[in-house]
Amino acid sequence: MDFALTDTQQMYTDTVSKFVKNEIIPRVMTMEKDHTFPWDIIRKAWEVGILNLSIPESVKGYEVDIVSTALIIKELSYGDTGISTSAMCNDLANAVIAKHGTDDQKNAFLSPFAENPVLASFCLTEPGAGSDNSGMTTFIKKNDNGTYLLNGSKCFITNASYASQFTVFCKVGKPSGNLIACVIVPAPLLLPGDVTSPITEGREVFPPRGGKIIIGKPEDKLGQRLSNTAAVTFEDVVIENDQIIGDRRQGFKYIIDVLDYARPMVAAIGVGLARRALDVTLAYTRERRQFGQRICDLPVARETLVKMWKMVELADLALMKAAFKVQEGAPDRGIYASLAKNTAAEAALFCANEGLHLHGGYGFMSEYEISKLARDAHIVDIYEGVREIQNMIIGREIV
Ligand SMILES: Cc1cc2nc3c(=O)[nH]c(=O)nc-3n(C[C@H](O)[C@H](O)[C@H](O)COP(=O)(O)OP(=O)(O)OC[C@H]3O[C@@H](n4cnc5c(N)ncnc54)[C@H](O)[C@@H]3O)c2cc1C
């Protein structure tokens, strides 16, 4: 076993770290306050080559391995977890095409991302089907001419207002059906230059093959305000056979595959956030003096800093183990992905909350970054499966 990064992994880490230092950290507080969608940063990330990591080399993608992907997402999250969530969502939506699509589907649905800085959405959650996604009611129904019509509504969809393509999980035949399919809905490409001011309202999109997609007004969120989140409704959207990924009865299996991939990535988001919270708190408590000493030298405060450091390191270990397991396709990868997700969420929440506390009253002021990190941290414990769902997966496997 070797804990050292390969030269390539070190190069990825250094590149993203430099990107974060130059492009994100100097602007993040202003952008976040204004709830500005960071299109120009996403475009630059695409130019640098840290977006669309799951796209195969056969369609001119980077085909980055899972461990390196986790390192990149972790480093990007150190800058801002809204931006890394938006970036990661492209891979969430595209990984299922990369893994289960035909060569023609990879060409048709992945090439646009290799060629342009465009965004994708992964559409699973519905108003009535969150943790229990088997309760989804969005469905495709076959027409007499052999095509299908897609109807239904999804909620909390990352990138939706800016998306050029939607990966949609839906029932087959009827809303109450048992089988789930995965379909790809391309929309007219939306490039950064097409949007001159942030999208603040809902919009309608007309997919080339027919039907309508209604995107809701962007959600006003507690945290991760640099990611875009909105509801998406599909109205009689025409789906042809070449838009159905793999076997149209195996969608549930594809969801599990994507979530095994996504959970270490959310863990990477949590570790990046936790480390940032630790670092800004160390910097603050080294400067601020009370009782004639630096706050970081007061024994009880030092104890909290040590606990924060330990939680970051443990979450990082859990993340790396999960990433290796998923990369190897190990049969027990699912429980390690869940362990990493929960451990990282716990570290993110602990470091952000305790970090805020060590800032005293200043931590409660919005101009201090720790207050933003405390708002951002909550979602790590929620999306890609709430804490209880991860525990359910671990519990089911170990007994
Ligand atoms: C900012 C943001 C971005 C998101 N992006 C996407 C996206 O891009 N695509 C997408 O498809 N979805 C996305 N989601 C949705 C997200 O994955 C869901 O919100 C999440 O899975 C939880 O579902 P829910 O909100 O319906 O909560 P519910 O399922 O209603 O759960 C509410 C609470 O009930 C409890 N609970 C639920 N189930 C159990 C159980 N089995 N045992 C014990 N307690 C339980 C937990 O405490 C849980 O927190 C996003 C959400 C947010 C907020």
The ligand as a MOL file (V3000), in Angstrom:
LIG
                    3D

  0  0  0     0  0            999 V3000
M  V30 BEGIN CTAB
M  V30 COUNTS 53 58 0 0 0
M  V30 BEGIN ATOM
M  V30 1 C -28.7680 22.1800 -3.0830 0
M  V30 2 C -29.3280 20.8740 -3.5170 0
M  V30 3 C -28.8810 20.2960 -4.7060 0
M  V30 4 C -29.4070 19.0720 -5.1330 0
M  V30 5 N -29.0540 18.5790 -6.3670 0
M  V30 6 C -29.7160 17.4940 -6.8720 0
M  V30 7 C -29.5130 17.0820 -8.2300 0
M  V30 8 O -28.7150 17.6610 -8.9650 0
M  V30 9 N -30.2340 16.0200 -8.6920 0
M  V30 10 C -31.1300 15.3470 -7.9190 0
M  V30 11 O -31.7470 14.4170 -8.4000 0
M  V30 12 N -31.3490 15.7270 -6.6180 0
M  V30 13 C -30.6760 16.7850 -6.0840 0
M  V30 14 N -30.9170 17.2020 -4.7920 0
M  V30 15 C -31.8850 16.4750 -3.9770 0
M  V30 16 C -31.2600 15.7140 -2.8000 0
M  V30 17 O -30.5160 14.6240 -3.2350 0
M  V30 18 C -32.4180 15.3570 -1.8440 0
M  V30 19 O -32.8390 16.5770 -1.2420 0
M  V30 20 C -32.0370 14.3330 -0.7890 0
M  V30 21 O -31.7960 13.0750 -1.3730 0
M  V30 22 C -33.0940 14.1740 0.3100 0
M  V30 23 O -34.3800 14.0420 -0.2140 0
M  V30 24 P -35.5680 14.9660 0.3840 0
M  V30 25 O -35.0730 16.3760 0.3180 0
M  V30 26 O -36.8000 14.6580 -0.3540 0
M  V30 27 O -35.6750 14.5680 1.9010 0
M  V30 28 P -36.5970 13.3930 2.5180 0
M  V30 29 O -36.3810 12.1230 1.7770 0
M  V30 30 O -37.9920 13.8850 2.6300 0
M  V30 31 O -35.9580 13.2290 3.9620 0
M  V30 32 C -36.1430 14.2280 4.9880 0
M  V30 33 C -35.5110 13.7020 6.2740 0
M  V30 34 O -36.2130 12.5270 6.7070 0
M  V30 35 C -35.3250 11.6200 7.3260 0
M  V30 36 N -35.3370 10.3400 6.5990 0
M  V30 37 C -35.5760 10.1070 5.2770 0
M  V30 38 N -35.4850 8.7980 5.0080 0
M  V30 39 C -35.1690 8.1630 6.1640 0
M  V30 40 C -34.9510 6.8020 6.5230 0
M  V30 41 N -35.0290 5.7990 5.6300 0
M  V30 42 N -34.6840 6.5350 7.8440 0
M  V30 43 C -34.6140 7.5360 8.7640 0
M  V30 44 N -34.8140 8.8440 8.4560 0
M  V30 45 C -35.0980 9.1570 7.1830 0
M  V30 46 C -33.9250 12.2730 7.2660 0
M  V30 47 O -33.6750 12.9540 8.4810 0
M  V30 48 C -34.0680 13.2510 6.1340 0
M  V30 49 O -33.1230 14.3270 6.2080 0
M  V30 50 C -30.3670 18.4010 -4.3280 0
M  V30 51 C -30.7890 18.9730 -3.1200 0
M  V30 52 C -30.3010 20.1950 -2.7270 0
M  V30 53 C -30.8450 20.8080 -1.4650 0
M  V30 END ATOM
M  V30 BEGIN BOND
M  V30 1 1 1 2
M  V30 2 1 2 3
M  V30 3 2 2 52
M  V30 4 2 3 4
M  V30 5 1 4 5
M  V30 6 1 4 50
M  V30 7 2 5 6
M  V30 8 1 6 7
M  V30 9 1 6 13
M  V30 10 2 7 8
M  V30 11 1 7 9
M  V30 12 1 9 10
M  V30 13 2 10 11
M  V30 14 1 10 12
M  V30 15 2 12 13
M  V30 16 1 13 14
M  V30 17 1 14 15
M  V30 18 1 14 50
M  V30 19 1 15 16
M  V30 20 1 16 17
M  V30 21 1 16 18
M  V30 22 1 18 19
M  V30 23 1 18 20
M  V30 24 1 20 21
M  V30 25 1 20 22
M  V30 26 1 22 23
M  V30 27 1 23 24
M  V30 28 2 24 25
M  V30 29 1 24 26
M  V30 30 1 24 27
M  V30 31 1 27 28
M  V30 32 2 28 29
M  V30 33 1 28 30
M  V30 34 1 28 31
M  V30 35 1 31 32
M  V30 36 1 32 33
M  V30 37 1 33 34
M  V30 38 1 33 48
M  V30 39 1 34 35
M  V30 40 1 35 36
M  V30 41 1 35 46
M  V30 42 1 36 37
M  V30 43 1 36 45
M  V30 44 2 37 38
M  V30 45 1 38 39
M  V30 46 1 39 40
M  V30 47 2 39 45
M  V30 48 1 40 41
M  V30 49 2 40 42
M  V30 50 1 42 43
M  V30 51 2 43 44
M  V30 52 1 44 45
M  V30 53 1 46 47
M  V30 54 1 46 48
M  V30 55 1 48 49
M  V30 56 2 50 51
M  V30 57 1 51 52
M  V30 58 1 52 53
M  V30 END BOND
M  V30 END CTAB
M  END
